[in-house]
Structure formats: structure tokens, C-alpha cells
Amino acid sequence: MVVDLKSAGDELGELATFPNGTLTVYARRGNAANPEQFDGMAVSELGQPTVVAIEDPTPGIWYITVQNNLNMTVPYSIKASTNICWNNGVGPSCNYSYTDLTGWVNATVFTGVGDYQYFLIRNTNQLVVGTGTQDLDETAPTVLASYLVWPTNSSYMIAAANGTTNYLFANTTNNVTWMIGVWANDGQEYWLWANAFCPDNCEGSDYPGGDTHGVCNQYLGVCECSDHYGDLTCTRTGLAVVWIVLIVIAAAIVLAIAIGVPVALYLRNRRRTRYERV
């Protein structure tokens, strides 16, 4: 079965009601769907239509495969329904806007609002994108990507999760438009970078354009920082600042002793000399 979706926002595949597990439905864009390669799937449930719903898919030719799990003929009907939302919003229920990251190279701070934040990188054959927190002291938001659909936790091509940095790197043979979703809690502040292997080239946020303070591991998308530097972009660590303050205080104490002791001895000797004259 082949379905030609003319506009983004179409939903795929609604079948008649069958007993549990009678039919399994697979959907895939651009090529035949099968149990190993598909963009969406569903298994029949008792009393319910079998629905493969792909939120806001890319227009094009979608292939539908219906697998009969019984040793008998099973008649069914199939239809595609449309819910266009490309120009009014993206993602689940068309409720989300997106930020175009095409050409961006600097790490940028974002704040989680709702469930997803969406981004777009146009016309590229290489995807490089990552999320992290400045202090690397908590789990970074999950990052998902696809060039077929606006990704969700249930529909995506690649994803990274559960790290202090979450990083995606992928090559394609042709230029495509990557759609990126970040799953961040309301109010959660995080850094996102794209089109560069590591955030801010590991320079450290206090030294834009200056010397780097770490080495970029492009396979992991993390900065391996020099001594006394740390955090997401190899900013000077808090420990180094503490040591500087302690050194300044110690120097002040030594200087006070160096000046104060001779002066105290001089004044004591002058008093002794005056008493002897009297």
C-alpha cells in the first residue's frame, strides 16, 4: 500500500477493528516498510481501530505494510487523514514553534517551556548538535532528530539521553533538513550548540575569541579541559578562583608581618633609648 501525503501534518493509517494482535501495521517514508525498518507502527487492539499516527510528517511517498498474523484471510480497510499545521505550529498537536539553527556555531542558552523545544537545520549533509548544562552537574535534556518528522519521544530517527552532555552526529548522502527536538522540563536552563563539534570551541565563556582551554573530542562532543579549567566550555573552575583569593590573603599577611615586625622593633628601641637618657 502506498500513500502520497501532499502536505505536512497528515496522519497515517487507520484500520478496521480486529482482535488483539491480528494485524501489525508499519509505515515508512520513501521505501517499503518492514519490521526492521519503519517510521511508525501499531498492533491491533481489541475493540479499537489500528492507528499509526505520525505527528506532522514530511510530505512525500509513504509506504504502508500490513502484516497478517493469522493463518486465514483478514479483510480490512485503510485510510489516511490530514491535520495540516506546518504554517501554524509544529510537533504534537501543532502547539510548538521552532528556532532555525542553520549557520549557528555558538553555544546558546535556552529555557525549557512545555515538553519540547524544536529547532531546524536546513540543507545539510551533516548533523552536529548537542545539549548540556554549564556546570555539568546534572543530566542534560534529551535531544532527538529526524529528517522525516518533527521528532517526539515516540517518533524519531536518532536520539541521545541520560548524559551530562547529549550529542548527536550523523552524515547523509544528500543534503536534508534536520528537525531537532529537545525534551526539557519547564524552567530548566540548558546550553545547545549546533554545526560545531564542541560548544564554543572549548574556549571558556570568559574568554570569547581567545586561547582555548581544552581539546574538543568530536566523537563525544565534549571538551577535555586543561588543568584548573572545567565546565561545559572549559571556563576557569571555582576551585582556581578560591586558590587565587587565598594566595592574595596570604601575601597580604606576609607583607603585613614583613612591614609590621621591623616597625614594632624600631619603636620599642626608640622608647628604650628615651628612657635611658632620662
N, C-alpha and C positions, 0 to 999 in steps of 0.2 A: 504494500500500500504506500503510495506517495502522496504527500500533501504539500501544496505550494502556498506558503504563507506570504501574502503580499505586503503585510505591514507588521512592524514590531508590536508586541502586545498580544498576539494570538496565543490561544491556549490549545494544546494538542490532545486529541484522543479521548472520546467518551464512548464507552461500550455499554451494551445491554447488561442487565443483571444476571449473574451466574453464581453457582455455589463457590465456596471458598477455594481459591487456588485452581479453578478450572482453566482460566486464561492468564497469561502474563503478557503485558504489552510493553514494548520498547520503542523509544523514539530517538532519532539521531539526525542531525543536520548534515547534509552533503554526501552521505553514504549510507549503505544499508545498516540497519540497527541489528544487533545480536546481543546475547547475554554478556559478552565480554566488552563490547563497545557500544555505548549508548549515552545519551544526554539526559534521559529521563525514563523511568519505568514504573509500572504498577502491577499489582497482583489482584485478581478479582476477590471481592469480599462478599459474604452472604448478604443479600438484600440491598446492596449498593452498586451503582454503576462503577465500572472500572475506569478511572480517570488518570491520565498522565497530564499533569499541569506543569507547564514550563513558564515561569514568570518572565514576561517581556522578552521573548526570544528574538534573535536576529532574523530578519526576513530572508527567505530563500527556500530551497527544496529540503523538506524534512521527510525522512523515511520512517514508516511505522511498521513494526514487525509484531504480529500477534502469534503467540505460541500457545498451541492447544495442548493441555496437559492430560487429556483423556484419550482413550483408545476408541473414540467414536466421533462422529461428525457433530460439530457445535456451531449452529448458525449465530451470527451476531451482526450488529450494525455499528457503524463508526461515523463520527463527525468531528469537525474542528470548529471551535468557537473563537470569537475575536473580542478582545478588550484593548483597544488602542490607547496607549498612554505615552508614547515616545516624546511628544512635544509638551506634555503636561506634567511629567514626572517619570521616574524610573523605579525599578525594583518592586518588591512586594506591594500590591495594591496601588501602585503608581504614586506612592507617597513621598518619594525621595528625589532630591536634586543631586547634581554631581558637579565635581570640580575637574576641569581639564588640566591634566598634568603634562601635556605634550611640551617638551622642551625644558621642563623644570629640572634643575640639578641640585638645588639647595634643600637641605632638610628643613621641614616646616612643622610648626606646632599646630595640632588640631585638637578639638574637644569633642568627645562623643556626645551625640544628640540622637535620641531614639535608639534603634537597634543597629542600623547600618549607616556608614558614610560611604558614598560612591565617588569614584574617580575614573578618568578616561585618559588613555594614552593612544593617540591616533597614528595610524600608518607607520608601523614599525615592525621589524622582524626580530626584535629582541626585547623581551620584558625584563626589567630590573626594578624591583620595588620592595620596600621593607618598612616595618614599623618597630618602634622601640620607645622606651622611656629614658629620660635624661640620665637618671642615676642607676639605671639597670638593676633596680631593687624590687621590681615587681614584673609580673607577666605582661608582655606586650599584647595589644589587641590582635586577634586573628585576622589574617589577610587572605582574601580569596580572589581568584582571577579567572576570566574566561573571555574568549572572543566570539562566543556563541550567544550568551545570555548575560544579563546583569546578575552576578552571582549571589547566591544565598547559601546558608549553611547546608541546604539540601540539594543545591544545584550549582556546580562549579566544575572547572577543569583541573585547577591546581590550587593548593592552599598550604598555609604554614600557620602553626599554632603552638601554644604552650611554651614558648621560649621568652627570654628577656628581650631578644630581638626575633622577629619573624620575617623571613626573607624569601622572595620568590625570584627565580632566574629561569628564563625559558627562551629558546630560539624557535622561530618558524621559518619555513622555506619562502613564504611570501609575506609582504607587509600586511598586517592586520591591525584592527583597532581593538586594544585590550580594554575590557571593562573590569574594574577592580572594586571590590567591596571590603570594607574594614568593619569588623564586629567589635564595637567598643561600647562600654556602659555609659549611661548618661553622666556627663560631667567628668569622665575620665580624660585626662590630658595625655597626649602621646605625640611622638615625632613620626613623621612619614617622609621618606625620601624615594625618589624615582629617577631613572635614567642615569644613575651613578651607582657604582658597586657598594660604596660605603657612605654614610652620612657626612656631608661637608668635608670629604676627603681626609677625615681624621685630623683636622686641623685644631679642633677645640673651639668652642663657641666664643671664647675670649680672644681668639687670635685669627679673625677672618682675614684670609688672604696672606697670612704669614706662614711661618715654618710649620710643617706638620709635626705632630707629637705622637705618631703611631703609624703602623703599617696596615693597609687595608687587606683583609682576607676576602677576596672577591668570591670565593666559593661559599662562604658563610655570611657575607655581608656585614662583618663586624670589624671594628678597629682593634688591633692588637697594640696597646698603648705602651709608650716608653715609661721608664721609671718615674714615679711621682706624678703620673698623669693617669686619668681614668675617665669613667663615664662613657656615654654613648659616642661622643665625638672627641674623646681624649682631652677633655678640659682638665686643668690642674685640679687635683683632688683636694678635699678639705683637709686631709692629714698634712699635706705640704704647707698649707697656709698656717696651720697650728704651729708647725715647727718654725716657720718664719717668725711668728709672733713671739714664741718662746726664746728664739735667738736674740731678737731685739730687746726683750726684757732682760735677759741675762747680760747682754752687752751694756745695758744701762746700769745694771747693778755693779758690774765690774768697773765701769767708768766712775760711778759714784764712789766706790771704795778707793780707786786709784787716786782720785782727787781729794776725797774727804780725809783719809788717813794722814797724808802729809800736812794738810792744813791743820788738823787737830793737834798733831805733834808740834807744829810750829807755834800755835797759840799757847800750848802748855809750856813750851820752853820760854816764851816771852813772859808769861806770868811768873815763872820761877826766877828769871833774871831780874824782874822788877822787885820781887820780894827780897832777893839777896842785896840789892842796892839800898833798900830802906834799912 
